[in-house]
Amino acid sequence: MSPVGIGIVVFLILLAVLLIVTNVKIVPQSRAYVVERLGAYRETWQTGIHLKIPFFERIARNVSLKEQVVDFPPQPVITKDNVTMQIDTVVFYQITDPKLYAYGVESPISAIENLSATTLRNIIGELELDHTLTSRDTINAKIRGILDEATDPWGIKVNRVELKNILPPQDIQNSMEKQMKAERDRRQAILQAEGTKRSQILVAEGEKEAAILKADAEKQAAILKAEAEKQAAILKADGEAQAIMAVQKAMADSLALLNEKAPNDQVIKLKALEAMQKVADGKATKIIIPSELQGFAGLASGIAETVKETK
């Protein structure tokens, strides 16, 4: 083979290798390729290795199947009570049909933005300012439902729609801040009043408990004092009774001894006189002396006087 023929063969081989290398395509995970043949839709390549026919087929669209998020700029909207606000939205969407996404609408993201803006204006136009500020979840659900239905022909599924910021006019913001401050002050005053009330209740309950404890202590002290006085009186009575019993016993023993000694009348009268003297030592103001002891008493008095003079 001539050198020219060899060169042509080598060239053809290299050209074939180059065509194969450049037309073998590997579709990665979460991607899809929309393939056209001679300008018409041919098929959609999913994950894996594919061979493209050179010069006849081309990859028209490289589509991501992941969930995507787009943040739209603030849109002016007017509420039912004629308040103009700025609201920006965040849309989470996912491409479910690469073919419809490629051929359904010219600019899908721009279409979603315009559709979300008009839908937002329609929904907010039916709500007043206060309701708009407190109904984020309701507004999000309504916008998501409308966008999801409208984007089905485009091969797009809207998963979530979130209102990122709701900005009313500055004067309304100032009024809202004043209202919030007044509400906070009112709550603070209520909490302080409740705290003062609770404190007074606790003080009153403490004083009540202290008074009860003091009364119980005084009651117990009075009971103990009465018990002590009672025991003292009992002991005193027992002592006096024992003393009386001792005196009675001594007198009985003395009488018994006198009977044993057979005393005469003079001794008996003398003992009787001693007993009368003991009686006279008491608080009695009058003492009646028997007639048989009067003479003996006079004799005893005389003896006593004589003894005093002698001393």
MARRO-510620 format. One record per residue (C-alpha): residue number from 0; x, y, z; residue in one letter. Coordinates in nm, 3 decimals, decimal comma, always signed. Layout:
<nodes>
NODE   torfi        px        py        pz   gunu
NODE     NUM         X         Y         Z      A
...
</nodes>
This chain:
<nodes>
NODE   torfi        px        py        pz   gunu
NODE       0    +0,000    +0,000    +0,000      M
NODE       1    +0,128    +0,338    -0,094      S
NODE       2    +0,198    +0,599    +0,167      P
NODE       3    -0,102    +0,799    +0,049      V
NODE       4    -0,330    +0,503    +0,104      G
NODE       5    -0,189    +0,444    +0,448      I
NODE       6    -0,242    +0,807    +0,536      G
NODE       7    -0,603    +0,792    +0,422      I
NODE       8    -0,668    +0,482    +0,631      V
NODE       9    -0,512    +0,637    +0,939      V
NODE      10    -0,712    +0,953    +0,883      F
NODE      11    -1,035    +0,758    +0,854      L
NODE      12    -0,957    +0,561    +1,167      I
NODE      13    -0,882    +0,876    +1,362      L
NODE      14    -1,196    +1,038    +1,227      L
NODE      15    -1,406    +0,739    +1,333      A
NODE      16    -1,253    +0,740    +1,680      V
NODE      17    -1,312    +1,114    +1,710      L
NODE      18    -1,673    +1,079    +1,601      L
NODE      19    -1,734    +0,799    +1,845      I
NODE      20    -1,572    +0,983    +2,134      V
NODE      21    -1,758    +1,307    +2,065      T
NODE      22    -2,095    +1,138    +2,017      N
NODE      23    -2,093    +0,901    +2,313      V
NODE      24    -2,279    +1,078    +2,592      K
NODE      25    -2,312    +0,982    +2,959      I
NODE      26    -2,614    +1,128    +3,134      V
NODE      27    -2,539    +1,184    +3,506      P
NODE      28    -2,780    +1,126    +3,793      Q
NODE      29    -3,070    +1,376    +3,829      S
NODE      30    -3,021    +1,499    +3,472      R
NODE      31    -3,210    +1,441    +3,145      A
NODE      32    -3,116    +1,524    +2,786      Y
NODE      33    -3,376    +1,622    +2,525      V
NODE      34    -3,253    +1,491    +2,189      V
NODE      35    -3,364    +1,616    +1,846      E
NODE      36    -3,312    +1,448    +1,511      R
NODE      37    -3,313    +1,672    +1,210      L
NODE      38    -3,477    +1,949    +1,416      G
NODE      39    -3,762    +1,736    +1,555      A
NODE      40    -3,797    +1,586    +1,899      Y
NODE      41    -3,650    +1,235    +1,901      R
NODE      42    -3,636    +1,116    +2,263      E
NODE      43    -3,533    +1,199    +2,619      T
NODE      44    -3,218    +1,040    +2,753      W
NODE      45    -3,222    +0,938    +3,118      Q
NODE      46    -2,927    +0,844    +3,339      T
NODE      47    -2,675    +0,619    +3,161      G
NODE      48    -2,461    +0,599    +2,844      I
NODE      49    -2,604    +0,694    +2,504      H
NODE      50    -2,476    +0,723    +2,145      L
NODE      51    -2,571    +1,022    +1,936      K
NODE      52    -2,582    +0,996    +1,561      I
NODE      53    -2,342    +1,257    +1,433      P
NODE      54    -2,467    +1,532    +1,207      F
NODE      55    -2,829    +1,413    +1,242      F
NODE      56    -2,897    +1,433    +1,616      E
NODE      57    -2,828    +1,700    +1,871      R
NODE      58    -2,892    +1,756    +2,241      I
NODE      59    -3,153    +2,031    +2,243      A
NODE      60    -3,187    +2,072    +2,622      R
NODE      61    -2,989    +1,963    +2,927      N
NODE      62    -3,249    +1,952    +3,204      V
NODE      63    -3,194    +1,921    +3,581      S
NODE      64    -3,446    +1,701    +3,761      L
NODE      65    -3,354    +1,832    +4,108      K
NODE      66    -3,583    +2,059    +4,307      E
NODE      67    -3,489    +2,416    +4,233      Q
NODE      68    -3,561    +2,746    +4,403      V
NODE      69    -3,607    +3,089    +4,250      V
NODE      70    -3,634    +3,410    +4,449      D
NODE      71    -3,849    +3,671    +4,277      F
NODE      72    -3,803    +4,044    +4,351      P
NODE      73    -4,066    +4,234    +4,556      P
NODE      74    -4,395    +4,301    +4,379      Q
NODE      75    -4,626    +4,594    +4,462      P
NODE      76    -4,970    +4,471    +4,566      V
NODE      77    -5,279    +4,651    +4,694      I
NODE      78    -5,496    +4,513    +4,974      T
NODE      79    -5,871    +4,531    +4,998      K
NODE      80    -5,846    +4,840    +5,222      D
NODE      81    -5,624    +5,018    +4,964      N
NODE      82    -5,286    +4,971    +5,131      V
NODE      83    -4,993    +4,925    +4,892      T
NODE      84    -4,735    +4,672    +5,009      M
NODE      85    -4,419    +4,518    +4,871      Q
NODE      86    -4,419    +4,137    +4,877      I
NODE      87    -4,147    +3,908    +4,744      D
NODE      88    -4,199    +3,537    +4,691      T
NODE      89    -3,980    +3,228    +4,684      V
NODE      90    -4,090    +2,939    +4,460      V
NODE      91    -3,966    +2,581    +4,493      F
NODE      92    -4,026    +2,383    +4,176      Y
NODE      93    -3,914    +2,063    +4,003      Q
NODE      94    -3,912    +1,960    +3,637      I
NODE      95    -4,112    +1,641    +3,594      T
NODE      96    -4,131    +1,623    +3,211      D
NODE      97    -3,819    +1,741    +3,026      P
NODE      98    -4,000    +1,735    +2,688      K
NODE      99    -4,280    +1,966    +2,804      L
NODE     100    -4,026    +2,185    +2,980      Y
NODE     101    -3,825    +2,220    +2,659      A
NODE     102    -4,119    +2,283    +2,427      Y
NODE     103    -4,402    +2,402    +2,651      G
NODE     104    -4,310    +2,766    +2,709      V
NODE     105    -4,030    +2,988    +2,585      E
NODE     106    -3,904    +3,113    +2,923      S
NODE     107    -4,043    +2,895    +3,203      P
NODE     108    -3,890    +3,090    +3,494      I
NODE     109    -4,011    +3,424    +3,355      S
NODE     110    -4,354    +3,274    +3,303      A
NODE     111    -4,363    +3,148    +3,664      I
NODE     112    -4,255    +3,491    +3,790      E
NODE     113    -4,528    +3,675    +3,602      N
NODE     114    -4,787    +3,416    +3,694      L
NODE     115    -4,695    +3,433    +4,064      S
NODE     116    -4,711    +3,815    +4,057      A
NODE     117    -5,062    +3,823    +3,905      T
NODE     118    -5,182    +3,545    +4,136      T
NODE     119    -5,042    +3,728    +4,438      L
NODE     120    -5,218    +4,051    +4,339      R
NODE     121    -5,549    +3,870    +4,298      N
NODE     122    -5,526    +3,698    +4,637      I
NODE     123    -5,403    +4,002    +4,832      I
NODE     124    -5,671    +4,219    +4,667      G
NODE     125    -5,933    +4,011    +4,848      E
NODE     126    -5,773    +4,054    +5,192      L
NODE     127    -5,738    +4,346    +5,429      E
NODE     128    -5,402    +4,451    +5,574      L
NODE     129    -5,439    +4,278    +5,911      D
NODE     130    -5,558    +3,958    +5,751      H
NODE     131    -5,272    +3,968    +5,502      T
NODE     132    -5,013    +3,994    +5,777      L
NODE     133    -5,159    +3,700    +5,970      T
NODE     134    -5,249    +3,466    +5,682      S
NODE     135    -4,916    +3,370    +5,530      R
NODE     136    -4,993    +2,997    +5,527      D
NODE     137    -5,328    +3,050    +5,358      T
NODE     138    -5,177    +3,278    +5,093      I
NODE     139    -4,888    +3,036    +5,032      N
NODE     140    -5,127    +2,743    +4,984      A
NODE     141    -5,348    +2,935    +4,740      K
NODE     142    -5,055    +3,056    +4,528      I
NODE     143    -4,898    +2,709    +4,521      R
NODE     144    -5,222    +2,547    +4,408      G
NODE     145    -5,275    +2,797    +4,126      I
NODE     146    -4,912    +2,785    +4,007      L
NODE     147    -4,897    +2,406    +4,021      D
NODE     148    -5,206    +2,374    +3,806      E
NODE     149    -5,090    +2,638    +3,560      A
NODE     150    -4,741    +2,490    +3,517      T
NODE     151    -4,853    +2,131    +3,452      D
NODE     152    -4,851    +2,185    +3,070      P
NODE     153    -4,492    +2,308    +3,103      W
NODE     154    -4,367    +1,989    +3,272      G
NODE     155    -4,311    +2,175    +3,602      I
NODE     156    -4,440    +2,087    +3,947      K
NODE     157    -4,454    +2,366    +4,206      V
NODE     158    -4,381    +2,212    +4,546      N
NODE     159    -4,390    +2,517    +4,773      R
NODE     160    -4,444    +2,890    +4,759      V
NODE     161    -4,330    +3,113    +5,045      E
NODE     162    -4,392    +3,481    +5,108      L
NODE     163    -4,046    +3,599    +5,204      K
NODE     164    -4,119    +3,957    +5,312      N
NODE     165    -4,433    +4,163    +5,352      I
NODE     166    -4,343    +4,530    +5,369      L
NODE     167    -4,628    +4,777    +5,432      P
NODE     168    -4,573    +5,155    +5,390      P
NODE     169    -4,349    +5,329    +5,641      Q
NODE     170    -4,629    +5,520    +5,814      D
NODE     171    -4,821    +5,197    +5,866      I
NODE     172    -4,505    +5,031    +5,999      Q
NODE     173    -4,467    +5,316    +6,248      N
NODE     174    -4,830    +5,278    +6,355      S
NODE     175    -4,786    +4,903    +6,393      M
NODE     176    -4,473    +4,952    +6,602      E
NODE     177    -4,658    +5,197    +6,829      K
NODE     178    -4,945    +4,951    +6,859      Q
NODE     179    -4,706    +4,669    +6,942      M
NODE     180    -4,530    +4,887    +7,200      K
NODE     181    -4,864    +4,976    +7,359      A
NODE     182    -4,958    +4,608    +7,367      E
NODE     183    -4,625    +4,519    +7,529      R
NODE     184    -4,672    +4,796    +7,786      D
NODE     185    -5,022    +4,670    +7,861      R
NODE     186    -4,899    +4,315    +7,908      R
NODE     187    -4,616    +4,439    +8,127      Q
NODE     188    -4,863    +4,633    +8,343      A
NODE     189    -5,084    +4,326    +8,371      I
NODE     190    -4,789    +4,111    +8,471      L
NODE     191    -4,678    +4,367    +8,730      Q
NODE     192    -5,030    +4,388    +8,871      A
NODE     193    -5,050    +4,011    +8,886      E
NODE     194    -4,712    +3,999    +9,059      G
NODE     195    -4,817    +4,262    +9,315      T
NODE     196    -5,143    +4,080    +9,376      K
NODE     197    -4,964    +3,750    +9,420      R
NODE     198    -4,713    +3,910    +9,654      S
NODE     199    -4,987    +4,061    +9,869      Q
NODE     200    -5,168    +3,729    +9,879      I
NODE     201    -4,851    +3,554    +9,990      L
NODE     202    -4,786    +3,818   +10,258      V
NODE     203    -5,144    +3,787   +10,387      A
NODE     204    -5,120    +3,409   +10,390      E
NODE     205    -4,789    +3,434   +10,575      G
NODE     206    -4,938    +3,669   +10,836      E
NODE     207    -5,236    +3,436   +10,869      K
NODE     208    -5,011    +3,135   +10,923      E
NODE     209    -4,803    +3,332   +11,174      A
NODE     210    -5,116    +3,435   +11,367      A
NODE     211    -5,239    +3,075   +11,368      I
NODE     212    -4,903    +2,950   +11,490      L
NODE     213    -4,891    +3,220   +11,759      K
NODE     214    -5,242    +3,134   +11,878      A
NODE     215    -5,152    +2,765   +11,886      D
NODE     216    -4,837    +2,844   +12,083      A
NODE     217    -5,031    +3,056   +12,333      E
NODE     218    -5,292    +2,781   +12,361      K
NODE     219    -5,027    +2,519   +12,426      Q
NODE     220    -4,856    +2,748   +12,679      A
NODE     221    -5,186    +2,805   +12,860      A
NODE     222    -5,254    +2,430   +12,861      I
NODE     223    -4,907    +2,356   +12,996      L
NODE     224    -4,944    +2,628   +13,261      K
NODE     225    -5,282    +2,492   +13,371      A
NODE     226    -5,137    +2,142   +13,383      E
NODE     227    -4,846    +2,269   +13,592      A
NODE     228    -5,079    +2,452   +13,833      E
NODE     229    -5,296    +2,143   +13,851      K
NODE     230    -4,999    +1,922   +13,934      Q
NODE     231    -4,875    +2,177   +14,190      A
NODE     232    -5,216    +2,188   +14,357      A
NODE     233    -5,232    +1,808   +14,360      I
NODE     234    -4,885    +1,784   +14,510      L
NODE     235    -4,968    +2,051   +14,768      K
NODE     236    -5,290    +1,875   +14,862      A
NODE     237    -5,103    +1,546   +14,887      D
NODE     238    -4,842    +1,712   +15,111      G
NODE     239    -5,104    +1,865   +15,338      E
NODE     240    -5,288    +1,535   +15,356      A
NODE     241    -4,968    +1,356   +15,445      Q
NODE     242    -4,891    +1,621   +15,711      A
NODE     243    -5,237    +1,581   +15,861      I
NODE     244    -5,198    +1,208   +15,858      M
NODE     245    -4,860    +1,241   +16,028      A
NODE     246    -5,007    +1,471   +16,299      V
NODE     247    -5,299    +1,236   +16,349      Q
NODE     248    -5,066    +0,943   +16,373      K
NODE     249    -4,843    +1,126   +16,621      A
NODE     250    -5,143    +1,215   +16,835      M
NODE     251    -5,264    +0,858   +16,817      A
NODE     252    -4,921    +0,731   +16,918      D
NODE     253    -4,911    +0,985   +17,203      S
NODE     254    -5,252    +0,879   +17,329      L
NODE     255    -5,151    +0,519   +17,305      A
NODE     256    -4,837    +0,593   +17,505      L
NODE     257    -5,035    +0,782   +17,765      L
NODE     258    -5,276    +0,498   +17,800      N
NODE     259    -4,987    +0,262   +17,851      E
NODE     260    -4,840    +0,483   +18,127      K
NODE     261    -5,179    +0,528   +18,301      A
NODE     262    -5,159    +0,907   +18,329      P
NODE     263    -5,352    +1,097   +18,593      N
NODE     264    -5,593    +1,378   +18,533      D
NODE     265    -5,327    +1,646   +18,562      Q
NODE     266    -5,123    +1,508   +18,276      V
NODE     267    -5,430    +1,472   +18,058      I
NODE     268    -5,534    +1,828   +18,132      K
NODE     269    -5,183    +1,948   +18,053      L
NODE     270    -5,191    +1,773   +17,712      K
NODE     271    -5,532    +1,922   +17,646      A
NODE     272    -5,393    +2,263   +17,727      L
NODE     273    -5,105    +2,215   +17,483      E
NODE     274    -5,354    +2,124   +17,220      A
NODE     275    -5,553    +2,437   +17,294      M
NODE     276    -5,236    +2,644   +17,259      Q
NODE     277    -5,175    +2,498   +16,913      K
NODE     278    -5,529    +2,582   +16,822      V
NODE     279    -5,475    +2,937   +16,951      A
NODE     280    -5,177    +2,975   +16,716      D
NODE     281    -5,421    +2,962   +16,420      G
NODE     282    -5,641    +3,238   +16,287      K
NODE     283    -5,930    +3,184   +16,533      A
NODE     284    -6,027    +3,502   +16,722      T
NODE     285    -6,225    +3,326   +16,993      K
NODE     286    -6,139    +3,008   +17,184      I
NODE     287    -6,376    +2,842   +17,429      I
NODE     288    -6,190    +2,663   +17,708      I
NODE     289    -6,372    +2,394   +17,906      P
NODE     290    -6,442    +2,480   +18,267      S
NODE     291    -6,234    +2,195   +18,402      E
NODE     292    -5,926    +2,340   +18,224      L
NODE     293    -5,973    +2,703   +18,324      Q
NODE     294    -5,812    +2,670   +18,664      G
NODE     295    -5,533    +2,466   +18,528      F
NODE     296    -5,482    +2,727   +18,260      A
NODE     297    -5,458    +3,000   +18,517      G
NODE     298    -5,200    +2,796   +18,712      L
NODE     299    -4,997    +2,742   +18,396      A
NODE     300    -5,007    +3,114   +18,321      S
NODE     301    -4,885    +3,195   +18,666      G
NODE     302    -4,600    +2,954   +18,642      I
NODE     303    -4,508    +3,104   +18,309      A
NODE     304    -4,502    +3,457   +18,452      E
NODE     305    -4,286    +3,342   +18,744      T
NODE     306    -4,041    +3,184   +18,506      V
NODE     307    -4,019    +3,507   +18,302      K
NODE     308    -3,953    +3,719   +18,616      E
NODE     309    -3,686    +3,483   +18,730      T
NODE     310    -3,510    +3,521   +18,401      K
</nodes>
